[in-house]
Amino acid sequence: MIYAVTYEHHDEVGWHQHLVPHITWLQDRLKEGSLLASGPFNDLPHKAALLIMSASDRAALDALIASDPFAIEGLIENMTIREWDPIFGAF
């Protein structure tokens, strides 16, 4: 299953402190195939991102997200997770 995950970071100091471990986590998820794409939203007054992720089910996705250094440090706010069915495009 493919999921669209969005979340926000309102603690910019914490975001900067944990950015490198988060990027390593993203790179590892990309290599293993659970992360298909990710990137920030640039039109908001705070940090926010979209991740397109693949997981066998919602429980597996929740476990992946829980292992993100941003999640471990309590830096993720206003997260939404939606199952996504890409019909056209690269996915």
C-alpha positions in Angstrom: 0.0 0.0 0.0 1.1 3.6 -0.6 0.5 6.4 1.8 0.8 10.1 1.7 2.1 11.4 5.0 2.2 15.1 5.9 3.5 16.7 9.0 4.6 20.0 10.5 7.5 21.1 12.7 6.9 24.2 14.8 10.1 23.8 16.9 12.7 25.1 14.5 15.5 24.8 17.0 14.7 21.1 17.5 14.3 20.6 13.8 17.8 21.9 13.2 19.2 19.8 16.0 17.8 16.6 14.6 17.9 17.2 10.9 21.0 15.2 10.1 19.7 12.0 11.8 16.3 12.5 10.1 18.0 12.8 6.7 19.9 9.6 7.4 16.6 7.9 8.4 15.1 9.1 5.1 18.1 7.9 3.1 17.8 4.5 4.8 14.1 4.2 4.1 14.8 5.2 0.4 17.3 2.4 0.1 15.0 -0.2 1.6 12.1 0.9 -0.6 9.7 2.2 2.1 10.2 5.8 1.1 9.3 6.6 -2.5 9.6 10.4 -2.3 9.8 13.2 0.2 10.3 16.9 0.4 9.4 20.1 2.2 6.5 22.4 1.7 7.9 25.9 0.9 4.8 28.0 1.2 4.2 27.8 5.0 5.6 30.0 7.8 6.9 26.8 9.6 8.7 23.6 8.6 6.4 21.0 7.0 6.8 18.0 4.7 5.2 15.4 2.5 6.5 11.8 2.4 5.2 9.2 0.0 5.7 5.9 1.7 5.1 2.2 1.0 4.2 -0.3 3.7 2.3 -3.6 3.9 -0.4 -2.0 6.1 -1.1 0.9 8.4 0.6 -0.7 11.4 3.8 -1.2 9.5 3.7 2.4 8.4 3.1 3.6 11.9 6.1 1.6 13.1 8.3 3.2 10.4 7.2 6.7 11.3 7.8 6.0 15.0 11.4 5.2 14.1 12.0 8.7 12.6 14.3 10.7 14.8 11.8 13.6 14.5 9.1 11.4 15.9 11.4 10.0 18.6 12.2 13.6 19.7 8.5 14.6 19.7 9.0 17.1 16.8 6.2 16.0 14.6 2.9 17.9 14.8 -0.4 17.8 12.8 0.5 14.6 11.0 -2.0 13.3 8.5 -1.7 9.8 6.9 -3.9 8.9 3.9 -3.8 5.8 1.8 -3.1 6.9 -1.7 -3.8 5.1 -5.0 -1.6 6.6 -7.7 -3.3 5.9 -11.0 -1.1 8.1 -13.3 2.6 9.1 -13.1 5.8 7.6 -11.8 4.3 5.5 -9.0 
